C-alpha cells in the first residue's frame, strides 16, 4: 500500500464536516441518511410513518372490537387497555414490520379465544406471547448493534494502521 492511496481514502472523511454520518465501504465514502430518532417523528421516513399510523389504527380497531364483545370483568378491561398501550408503543418505537404484524395477530387471536371461552389463561398467554415477541426483537437488535460495532472497530483499526503507516512514511521524507 502506498501512502497516497491511504490519503485518498482518508481525505473525504477528514474534509467532511459530517464525517460521523458517513459510510465507509470498499474504499468509497458516501453520505448516510441521518438516523431516524424514535422520539422525533420529524426524522421518520414516510414508510415508517405509514407503518406507525397503520399499526396504531389496527390496535385501536382490535381494542374496540375486543371491548365490544367482552368488557367485563374489570380486569379484562384493564388488560385490554394495557395490551393496546403495548402495541402502540411497539408501533411507534420499533419500526419493525414483523413485530407489529405478529403482535397484532397475537392480540386478535387471544381476544377471540378469550371472547369464546372467557378463560383468564388466554389473557396471560397473550401478555406472555407479546413479551416473547419483543424479546426476539431485542435479541435481533442487539445482534445487529454488535455487528455494527464490530465493523466500526475494524474500520477504526484500519484507519489507525493507515495513519501510522502514513506518519512513518512522512517522517522518512
PEFENLIN-V177817 format. One record per backbone hydrogen bond with DSSP energy under -1.0 kcal/mol. NH is the residue of the N-H (numbers start at 0). CO is the residue of the C=O. E is the energy in kcal/mol with one decimal. If there is no record, write none. Layout:
NH	CO	E
NH	CO	E
This chain:
5	1	-1.3
6	2	-2.0
7	3	-2.5
8	4	-1.5
9	5	-2.0
10	6	-3.0
13	9	-2.6
14	10	-2.7
18	15	-1.3
20	17	-2.7
21	18	-1.5
22	29	-2.6
24	27	-2.1
27	24	-1.7
29	22	-1.8
31	20	-2.9
39	36	-1.3
42	39	-1.9
48	44	-2.2
49	45	-2.4
50	46	-2.4
51	47	-2.5
52	48	-2.7
53	49	-3.0
54	50	-2.6
55	51	-2.6
56	52	-2.5
57	53	-2.5
58	54	-2.7
59	55	-2.2
60	56	-2.4
61	57	-2.8
62	58	-2.5
63	59	-2.6
64	60	-2.7
65	61	-2.8
66	62	-2.4
67	63	-1.7
68	64	-1.9
69	65	-2.0
76	72	-1.5
77	73	-2.7
78	74	-2.7
79	75	-2.7
80	76	-2.0
81	77	-2.5
82	78	-2.7
83	79	-2.2
84	80	-2.5
85	81	-2.6
86	82	-2.5
87	83	-2.5
88	84	-2.4
89	85	-2.2
90	86	-2.7
91	87	-2.5
92	88	-2.5
93	89	-1.9
99	95	-2.4
100	96	-2.9
101	97	-2.5
102	98	-2.2
103	99	-2.1
104	100	-2.6
105	101	-2.3
106	102	-2.4
107	103	-2.5
108	104	-2.8
109	105	-2.6
110	106	-1.9
111	107	-2.2
112	108	-2.4
113	109	-2.4
114	110	-2.5
115	111	-2.4
116	112	-2.5
117	113	-3.4
121	118	-1.5
122	119	-1.0
123	119	-1.8
124	120	-2.5
125	121	-2.1
126	122	-2.2
127	123	-2.4
128	124	-2.8
129	125	-2.2
130	126	-2.1
131	127	-2.4
132	128	-2.6
133	129	-2.4
134	130	-2.2
135	131	-2.4
136	132	-2.1
137	133	-2.5
138	134	-2.5
139	135	-2.2
140	136	-2.5
141	137	-2.8
142	138	-2.2
143	139	-2.4
144	140	-2.4
145	141	-2.8
146	142	-2.5
147	143	-2.2
148	144	-2.5
149	145	-2.4
150	146	-2.2
151	147	-2.3
152	148	-2.6
153	149	-2.3
154	150	-2.5
155	151	-2.6
156	152	-2.7
157	153	-2.6
158	154	-2.4
159	155	-2.6
160	156	-2.3
161	157	-2.5
162	158	-2.8
163	159	-2.5
164	160	-2.7
165	161	-2.5
166	162	-2.8
167	163	-2.2
168	164	-2.4
169	165	-2.9
170	166	-2.0
171	167	-1.2
172	168	-1.3
